[in-house]
Amino acid sequence: MMALGERIGMKLEGQIRAVRYWQGEFYDSVKYGILRSEMEQM
C-alpha cells in the first residue's frame, strides 16, 4: 500500500511508532495524503 500511494503521488504525512498491538507485537501507523492542488498538476 505504501509503495502504491507513493507511486500515485501521495506523500507520507506522519508516522506513529509502536501504536498498534496485534498478536503480541507492536506496529507503526502511517498516514499518507495528497492535496487537491497536487492532483491537478499530474
C-alpha positions, 0 to 999 in steps of 0.5 A: 500500500505504501509503495502504491500511494507513493507511486500515485503521488501521495506523500507520507504525512506522519508516522506513529511508532509502536501504536498498534498491538496485534498478536503480541507485537507492536506496529507503526501507523502511517498516514499518507495524503495528497492535496487537491492542488497536487492532483491537478498538476499530474 
